Amino acid sequence: METSEVLLRILISFFLLFLLARIMGRKEISQMTFFNFVSAIAIGSLSANFALSQDISIRNGILAIVGWAIFTLLMGFIDIKSKKARKLTTGDPLIVIKNGKIMDDSLRSARLDIDSLNALLRQKNVFAISDVDYAIFETSGKLSVMKKETKQSVTKGDMNLAGTPNIHPIGTEIIADGKVNTRNLSALNLDMNWLEQQMDQAGIKTFSQVFYAQIQPDGTLYIDKKDDIVQ
């Protein structure tokens, strides 16, 4: 392969990756689910082979890179539109510590050992499991931690006001993409009548108008409508 062709392939590969990074980069970097990770490696590998292998024509190389990017974007679109598909491709967050107790089954499902769990806790400035009330292993591989009340940092709100006491340990999803999570609703000893009353008070006629709704720890309902306009 001549030097001029190598330079041409490198130039095309560079601009293709630059363009795809602009289109997909934010999700690839910030989310980094397993599928995103595999996709990023695959696109990088295809680009490297295209730049250096004379067995791959320029046309086929471009088609391979762009085709993989299109499939990645399509999967991302399906994930946004379908909760079932999102569950299949990325899985569910796992509660690995609940009420201060380690959930062995969740650790096994996440393929985490106790040393890895402790390492993730230390990244959150937690050096004793006994300080943790809840810990959730996210689909991105990161750990979200809620410390016990006695171990949490004091805020200005704590100093000025006693605040509303928490009824629930963490916020709980009630509606996602216009669909009611009846299992979570029942777990909180609430029913559809209560939810419909809350919707009426918020001026919402149908659940399909709601993008996301969550019961807050203090028992209040947070509602985010679809198609919010950013001012």
C-alpha positions as CSV (number, residue, x, y, z in Angstrom):
1,M,0.0,0.0,0.0
2,E,1.5,3.4,-1.0
3,T,2.1,6.2,1.4
4,S,-0.4,8.4,-0.3
5,E,-3.2,5.8,0.2
6,V,-2.2,5.3,3.9
7,L,-2.4,9.1,4.5
8,L,-5.8,9.2,2.7
9,R,-7.1,6.3,4.9
10,I,-5.8,8.0,8.0
11,L,-7.4,11.3,7.1
12,I,-10.8,9.7,6.3
13,S,-10.7,7.6,9.5
14,F,-9.8,10.7,11.6
15,F,-12.7,12.8,10.2
16,L,-15.1,9.9,10.5
17,L,-14.2,9.3,14.1
18,F,-14.4,13.0,14.8
19,L,-17.9,13.3,13.3
20,L,-19.1,10.2,15.1
21,A,-17.6,11.4,18.4
22,R,-19.6,14.6,18.0
23,I,-22.8,12.6,17.4
24,M,-22.4,9.9,20.0
25,G,-19.6,11.2,22.3
26,R,-21.7,12.5,25.3
27,K,-23.4,9.2,25.9
28,E,-20.3,7.1,25.2
29,I,-18.4,9.0,27.8
30,S,-20.9,9.9,30.5
31,Q,-23.0,6.7,30.5
32,M,-20.6,3.9,29.4
33,T,-22.9,1.0,29.8
34,F,-21.6,-2.4,28.7
35,F,-23.1,-1.9,25.2
36,N,-21.6,1.6,24.9
37,F,-18.2,0.3,26.0
38,V,-18.3,-2.6,23.4
39,S,-19.5,-0.1,20.7
40,A,-16.7,2.3,21.4
41,I,-14.1,-0.5,21.2
42,A,-15.6,-1.9,18.0
43,I,-15.7,1.5,16.2
44,G,-12.1,2.2,17.2
45,S,-11.0,-1.3,16.0
46,L,-12.8,-0.9,12.7
47,S,-11.2,2.5,12.2
48,A,-7.7,1.2,12.9
49,N,-8.1,-1.7,10.5
50,F,-9.5,0.6,7.9
51,A,-6.5,2.9,8.2
52,L,-3.8,0.2,7.9
53,S,-5.2,-2.8,6.1
54,Q,-5.1,-2.8,2.3
55,D,-7.4,-5.8,2.3
56,I,-10.3,-3.5,3.2
57,S,-11.4,-1.1,0.5
58,I,-12.1,2.5,1.3
59,R,-15.7,2.1,0.4
60,N,-16.2,-1.0,2.6
61,G,-14.2,0.6,5.5
62,I,-16.4,3.7,5.5
63,L,-19.6,1.5,5.3
64,A,-18.4,-0.7,8.2
65,I,-17.7,2.3,10.5
66,V,-20.8,4.3,9.6
67,G,-22.9,1.2,9.7
68,W,-21.8,0.3,13.2
69,A,-22.4,3.9,14.3
70,I,-25.9,3.8,12.9
71,F,-26.7,0.6,14.8
72,T,-25.4,2.1,18.0
73,L,-27.5,5.2,17.5
74,L,-30.5,3.0,16.7
75,M,-30.1,1.0,19.9
76,G,-29.8,4.3,21.9
77,F,-33.1,5.5,20.3
78,I,-34.8,2.2,21.2
79,D,-33.5,2.5,24.8
80,I,-35.0,5.9,25.1
81,K,-38.4,4.9,23.7
82,S,-38.8,1.5,25.3
83,K,-38.3,0.7,28.9
84,K,-38.4,-3.0,28.2
85,A,-35.7,-2.7,25.6
86,R,-33.6,-0.6,28.0
87,K,-34.0,-3.2,30.7
88,L,-32.8,-5.9,28.2
89,T,-29.7,-3.9,26.9
90,T,-28.6,-2.2,30.1
91,G,-30.2,-4.2,32.9
92,D,-31.5,-2.8,36.2
93,P,-29.6,-1.0,39.1
94,L,-29.0,-3.4,41.9
95,I,-29.3,-2.6,45.6
96,V,-26.2,-4.1,47.1
97,I,-26.6,-2.6,50.6
98,K,-30.1,-2.2,52.1
99,N,-30.8,-0.8,55.6
100,G,-27.1,-1.2,56.4
101,K,-27.0,-4.9,55.3
102,I,-25.1,-6.4,52.4
103,M,-27.4,-8.1,49.8
104,D,-25.4,-11.2,48.9
105,D,-27.7,-12.1,46.0
106,S,-27.3,-8.7,44.5
107,L,-23.5,-8.9,44.8
108,R,-23.5,-12.2,43.0
109,S,-25.8,-10.9,40.2
110,A,-23.4,-7.9,39.8
111,R,-20.4,-10.2,39.9
112,L,-19.0,-8.0,42.7
113,D,-16.9,-9.4,45.6
114,I,-16.6,-7.7,49.0
115,D,-13.2,-6.2,48.1
116,S,-14.6,-4.6,45.0
117,L,-17.5,-3.2,47.0
118,N,-15.2,-1.7,49.6
119,A,-13.1,-0.1,46.8
120,L,-16.2,1.5,45.3
121,L,-17.3,2.7,48.7
122,R,-13.9,4.3,49.4
123,Q,-14.3,6.2,46.1
124,K,-17.4,7.7,47.8
125,N,-15.3,8.6,50.9
126,V,-17.0,5.8,52.8
127,F,-14.5,3.7,54.8
128,A,-16.9,1.6,56.9
129,I,-19.9,-0.4,55.6
130,S,-21.6,0.3,58.9
131,D,-21.9,4.0,57.8
132,V,-24.0,3.1,54.8
133,D,-27.8,2.9,54.8
134,Y,-28.3,2.2,51.0
135,A,-25.9,1.5,48.2
136,I,-27.0,1.0,44.6
137,F,-24.8,-0.5,41.9
138,E,-25.8,1.4,38.7
139,T,-25.9,0.0,35.2
140,S,-22.9,2.2,34.4
141,G,-20.8,0.4,36.9
142,K,-20.8,3.2,39.4
143,L,-22.0,3.0,43.0
144,S,-24.5,5.4,44.5
145,V,-24.4,5.7,48.2
146,M,-26.7,7.1,50.9
147,K,-25.1,7.3,54.3
148,K,-27.0,6.8,57.5
149,E,-28.4,10.0,59.0
150,T,-25.9,10.1,61.8
151,K,-23.0,9.9,59.3
152,Q,-24.2,12.5,56.8
153,S,-22.7,15.9,56.5
154,V,-24.5,18.8,58.1
155,T,-26.1,21.2,55.6
156,K,-27.3,24.8,56.0
157,G,-30.8,23.5,55.9
158,D,-30.1,21.2,58.8
159,M,-28.7,24.1,60.8
160,N,-31.7,26.4,60.1
161,L,-34.7,24.1,60.0
162,A,-35.6,20.7,61.3
163,G,-37.2,19.9,57.9
164,T,-39.8,17.3,57.1
165,P,-39.1,13.8,58.5
166,N,-38.5,11.1,55.9
167,I,-41.2,8.5,55.5
168,H,-39.3,6.4,52.9
169,P,-35.6,5.6,52.8
170,I,-35.1,6.6,49.2
171,G,-37.0,8.1,46.3
172,T,-39.1,5.5,44.4
173,E,-40.1,5.6,40.8
174,I,-43.9,5.6,40.2
175,I,-44.2,6.6,36.6
176,A,-41.7,6.3,33.8
177,D,-42.4,7.2,30.1
178,G,-46.1,7.5,30.9
179,K,-46.4,4.0,32.4
180,V,-47.3,3.4,36.1
181,N,-45.1,1.1,38.1
182,T,-47.8,-0.6,40.0
183,R,-45.3,-2.8,41.9
184,N,-43.5,0.1,43.4
185,L,-46.9,1.8,44.2
186,S,-48.1,-1.3,46.1
187,A,-44.8,-1.6,47.9
188,L,-45.4,1.9,49.3
189,N,-48.9,1.0,50.4
190,L,-50.4,3.4,47.8
191,D,-53.0,2.7,45.2
192,M,-54.2,4.1,41.8
193,N,-56.9,6.2,43.4
194,W,-54.2,8.1,45.4
195,L,-52.1,8.5,42.3
196,E,-55.0,9.8,40.2
197,Q,-55.8,12.4,42.9
198,Q,-52.2,13.6,42.8
199,M,-52.4,13.9,39.0
200,D,-55.7,15.9,39.3
201,Q,-54.1,18.3,41.8
202,A,-51.1,18.8,39.4
203,G,-53.5,19.5,36.5
204,I,-52.5,16.3,34.6
205,K,-55.3,14.5,32.8
206,T,-53.6,11.3,31.7
207,F,-50.5,9.4,32.8
208,S,-49.2,9.6,29.2
209,Q,-48.5,13.3,29.9
210,V,-45.9,12.3,32.6
211,F,-42.3,11.7,31.6
212,Y,-41.2,10.7,35.2
213,A,-42.8,10.7,38.6
214,Q,-41.1,9.7,41.9
215,I,-42.2,9.4,45.5
216,Q,-39.7,11.5,47.5
217,P,-38.4,10.3,50.9
218,D,-40.7,12.8,52.7
219,G,-43.7,11.3,51.0
220,T,-44.3,14.1,48.4
221,L,-44.7,13.3,44.7
222,Y,-42.2,14.7,42.2
223,I,-43.7,15.0,38.7
224,D,-41.9,15.9,35.4
225,K,-44.1,16.3,32.4
226,K,-43.2,15.3,28.8
227,D,-41.9,17.9,26.4
228,D,-40.8,20.4,29.0
229,I,-39.7,23.7,27.4
230,V,-36.3,25.0,28.5
231,Q,-36.4,28.8,29.0
